Amino acid sequence: MRDRRSRISRSLSSGRPEAGPGGSIRTTVCEPGRRAVSLSLRADEKGILPDRLIATLVKTGAVILAGALDDDQIQPASIDLRLGEIAYRVRASFLPGPESTVGERIDELKLHEIPLGDGAVLETGCVYIVPLMESLSLPPDIAASANPKSSTGRLDVFTRVIADHTRGFDRVNAGYHGPLYAEISPRTFPVLVREGSRLSQLRFRRGHAVLMDETLAALHRRERLVDSEAPDLSDGVPVGVDLVGFGPDKFIGYRAKRHTGVIDVDRRASYDIGEFWEPIRARHDRSLILDPDEFYILASREAVQVPPDYAAEMVPFDPLVGEFRVHYAGFFDPGFGYAGAGGRGSRAVLEVRSHEVPFIIEHGQIVGRLVYEHMLARPDALYGRSIGSNYQAQGLKLSKHFRG
């Protein structure tokens, strides 16, 4: 770990590309002591950076790549993060705190190292730390936040991004200069990953651009963000759970099976649903008892949409409403469910896990809120048809790994 950490440190500070095996260029960085190139934004411009400005961050060395950028790595309002060449099994999850780097904590806590070049299985109930192929040298006015990708959350793979000297997960301070790491803990299914696998995504933002209640209400009047009558838009668009069901069988969701086979996170449409999931049908009283430590895929009662000039993130409605966690993967891209991008309003798929005790949820119960933010500019490509999105116009849908 010390050798890898010193190599990253040298490449970040030297201003020279790092040569990989055989002399290939592994990393692109800024000039020594130079801040990342300005994005030429006015002082009052705030919001989420769209795809073309993310590409500018890459070109100017604010996002540092260990290897060439994948063709589809930049999304409308985020960049996918790729696993590096090695995973470290550690004793427990941790945060480095202001006095330590992640690498230093790995040296203290690692149990063994797992090469990812040819692929490796990450077992359930274990915690792994993986250095990512993307590092950052952010301008002083650009911060970032991370979330699991939708397909990661729907596999119940608990994933968070960690930066050096931080007190929190999935948040990167403005002006951060250093490596990024993924904490990975599969909860239900063992997963096969490899160098270059993408489990997380990173959004960049300038300033505070969350829509306040009155602005959000005005946007809803223009665009109808959610298909419910007179929604309470304080603190975001409310999202409830659908327990009435779909189709004549009143199908409401799936419960994950235990002791299944391995899922390769890079394979699409490769696994039979019945090998990994049990279907759930609606009860006459339109409720569902969540069993402790079981994992469920459900759908929102409401169809929602995100207009092209905005991005959204699902946040918990209230940590006091019950002993369950909803929605690992919280980013909703510009164009999600939007008619102009191939949607007609899309249900939010909810990843639900109860904790210590059985807990009853009821049809329509609010489980989260969509918080909307301004984009700095409209993306060149919207979520949906233009980028081949897997979940546009979705109803109740499992991750892309399953057939049917």
N, C-alpha and C positions, 0 to 999 in steps of 0.2 A: 504493500500500500504506500509506503514512503516513497518508493521509486516512482510510482505513478503520480503521486501528489506533487513531487518535485518537478516531474516533467510538465504537468499542467501549470505549475507556478512559473516555470521558466518560460513557457510559451506565452503566458499572459503578460509577462513583464518584459520580455526581450524585444517585442516588436517584430520578430521574425517567424515565418512559418516553421512548424515543427516537422521534421522529416520522420515519416513512419518507416516500416520495414521496406527494404529495397529502395529507399530514397524517395518514396512517394510523399507528397505534401499532406499532412494530417490536419493542420490548424491554420486559420487565417486570423490575424490580429491587427490592432491599430498600431500606429507609430508609438515609440516609447514616450510615455508621459503625456500623450495626446488624448483629449477627451473625444468620445465618439462624435462624428460629424453631426452638426445641427440638422434637424428636419425642417428648418425654415418655417416654423410655426409662429403665429402671433402670440403675444403673452396671454391673451384671453381665450385662446383655443384650447379646449379641454375635451377629453373623450377617449374612447377605445381606438387603438391604431388599427386601420384596415390592412388588407393583404399587401397592397403596394408599399405602404410605409414599413410593414414588417420586412419586406424584401429589402428596403433601404437600410434597415438596421443590420441585416445580414451583410449587405455590400460594404457598409462603412465599418464593419468590425464591432458593432455593438452586440451582435449575436455571433459568437465564435463557434465554428463548426469543426468537429473532428471527422472529416470526410465530406464528400460532396453533398449538397442539398438534394433531397429526394424531390422528384417532379411535383408530387402532390402533398408535400410536407407543410406548405403554407396554406392555411384555411382562410375563409373570409375575414375572421377576426382573431386568429390565433396561429401558433406554429406548433406542430406536433414535436414532442421530445422523444429522442431515441435512446434506447439502452446502450451502454458502452460494452466493453469487452469482458467485463468480469463482474460477478455478483459476490457480495460478502454476506454470509449468514452471521447474524449478530444475536446476542443474547436477548435483547429487548429493544423496543422502539426508544428513540431519544431525540432531543433537540440539543444542538451544540451550545446554545447560550452565547452571550456577547464575548466571552473570553476564549472560545475554542472554535476550531474548524471542524467540519464534518469528518475530514480525513483523520484528524487526531482522535476523534471519538471512535471511529472505526478501528483504529489500531488498538484501542483499549478494550473494545467489546466484541471483536470478530471471533467467530468459532472456526470458520474455514472459508476458503475462497473457491468460487465455482466459475470456471471459464465459460463464456457464453458464445464463443465463436461458432461452435457446431451445434448449439442449442443445449438447453439444460432444463430439467423439471424443477419448478419451485413448488414445494410441498405446502399443504394447508397447515395452518397453525404456526408457521415459522415466519420470522421477520428477516428480510433481505434488504441490503442497501446496494444500489447500483449507480456508479458514476455515469452521468449522461454524456452523450456526444455533443451536447450544446452547453457552452459556457457564456457568460455575459460580461459586457463592459458597457453598462448603460449610461446614457446621458443623465445629468443630475436632475432632470425634470421628468424622467420616464421611470415608472415602477412597473411591476409585473405581478400577476397572480396565476396560479396553476389549478387545474382540476383534472380528474381522470377523464379519459375519453369515454364516450357513451358505451362503446363495446366493452370497455374495461369494467365499468360499473355494473353492467348487466351480467357479468361473470362473477360478481361478488369478489373481485380482486381489490382489496383495500390498498390504495396507492396515494402517496403524498410526495410532494417535492420539498426538498430541504436545501437551503443555502447556508453558507458559512456565517457564523456569528449571529444567528437569528434566534428569536424566542418563539417563533410561530411557524407552522407548516403552511405550504402553498402560497406564501407571500414573499415577494422579493422587493426590497426597498429601492427607491429611486437612487440612481447612481451606483448600484451594486456592481462590483468588479470581482468575479470569481467563478468557480465551478458550480454546477447544480448536480443534485443527487435525487434518485427516486427511492423512497421507502416502499417496499412491496410486501404485502402479506395476504396470500390467497386464503379466503375464508371457507369456501365450499368446495371448489374444484381445484385439483392440482393443475398447473398450467405449464406449458412448454414455451419458453421464450428464448430469444437469441439476440446477439448483437444487432442493433438496428430495429428491434421490435419497438412499437410505439404504444405506450400505455397512458401517457399524460399529454396535456396540451398547456400552452402558456399564452396568456393574454397580456398585452402591454397597454398601459393607460397613462394619460397625461392629466394630472389634476383630478378634481372630483367632478364627475359628470352624471351622477345618479339623478334621475328625474324625480323632482319633488311631487307631492300629491296633486297639486293643481295642474302642473304640466302633464303629469301622467293621465289625469282625467281628460284633459283636452286632447291628448293623443288618442285615447280610447274613443272619444266621440268621433274623431276623424277616421280611425282605422279599425275600430272594434277589435281590441286586442284579445278579448276572451268572449266566448259565446254564451255568457250567462247574463241574466237580467239584473241590472242595478248592482254590479259587484262593488264591494267595499275596497276601494283602491288605496286605502291608507297603508303606507309602507310596502306597496307593490301589488301586483295582480294575484288574487287568491287562487290557489289550486287545490281542489278537493279530490277525493278518491272515488272511483266508479266501482260500486259493488252490485249494480243491477245486471251488468253483463252484456256481452255481444252475441248477436245471433240467436237462433231458436234454442240453443243449448244453454244460454245465459252464462257464457264463459267469462270469468272475471280475471283470470290470471294463471300464474304458475307458482308452484313451490319446488325449490331445488331438491333433488335427491342427494343422498349421502353416498359415499364410497363408490364414486363413479370412476370412469377412465379419465385420462389426461386430455386437456383441451389445448391445442396449438393455437396461440393467440394470433398467428399470422395466416391461418387458413380460413377461407370463407365457404359457407354452405357445405360443410363437411361432416356434420354430426347429426344423428337422428335425435329429434326433440325428446322422444320417449325414453331414451337412455339416460337423460340428465334431468328431466322435468316431469312433475305431476301436474296435470291440469286441475284448476279449481273452478267450480261452478257456484253460481249465486245461491245464497240461502234465502229462505222465504222472508226472513226478517231484515234482509239486506245488510248484514253485518259479517265480519270475519274475525275469528280469533287468531291472533298472531302467536305462534308458539315460540318460546324462548330460543334464541340462537338459530332459528330457521330463517331462510332467505326466500323472499317472494318478489315476483315481478307482477306489478299491477299497473293500471292506467288511470290517468286523471279523468275526472268527470267532465271537465271542460276541454274544449279545443282552444288552443291559443295560437297566436302568431306574433312574429317579430318583424316589424317593417324594416326596409333596407337601410335606413339611416340610424338604426338602433341595434344594440345587443342586450341580452338579458342573462340573468343568472338566477337559478333556483336557490333560495335560502330557506332554512327551517322556519316554519310559521311561529313556533314558540316552543322552546325546550321544555316547558312545563306541561304541554298538552298530553304527554304520554311517554312511556318508556320504549320508544322505537326511533329508529333512524330512517330517514327517507332521502333518497336521491344522492348517490355518490357523485354522479357526473352532472355538474350544475350549469355548464355553459350552454346557452342557446344562441346560435349564430344569427346574424342578419339574414332575413329571408326564411327563417324557420316557420313553416306553416303558411307562408305568405302566398296569396293567389298568383302574384306576378312571377313567383319562382317555382310554380308547380304544386303549391299546397292549397288546401281549402280550410285552413285551420288544422292543426295537428294536436293529437293528444300527447301529453307528456307521459312518458313511461317512467314509472316510479320503482326504484329499487328499495325494498323495504326489509328491515331487519328489526325484530324485537330483541330486548336485552334480558333483563333479569327475571321477569315474570310474564305470564300470558297476558295479552292486552287485546281488548276488543276495539276494533275500528268500525265505523258505520258509514253507510253510503253518503257521499257528499261532505264528509268530515274534512276540514281544511288541514292539509298536511305540509303546505309550503307556500311560498310567495315568489313570484317572478319579479325581480328588481331590474328595471330597465335603465340603461345608460346610453348617452349620446355616443355615436361614432364620431371620430375626428373627420371622417369623410366616408362616403358610400364606398363599399368594397367593389373591386372590379368584378368579382364573382360572388354570387349570393349562394347561401345554403339552398340546395335543391338540385335542379336539373343540370345547372351549369358545371357543377363539380361532382355529379354522380353520388349525391348524398344517400346514405343507406336508410335514413329514417324520415324522409320528407313524406308528408301526408300519412303518417303512421297512425295506426289505431293502437292495438296491443301487440307489440313486436319484441321478440327476443333479439339477442345480439346477432350480428352478421355471420357468426360461426355455425349457425344451425340451419338445416334445410327446412323449407316450407314456411 
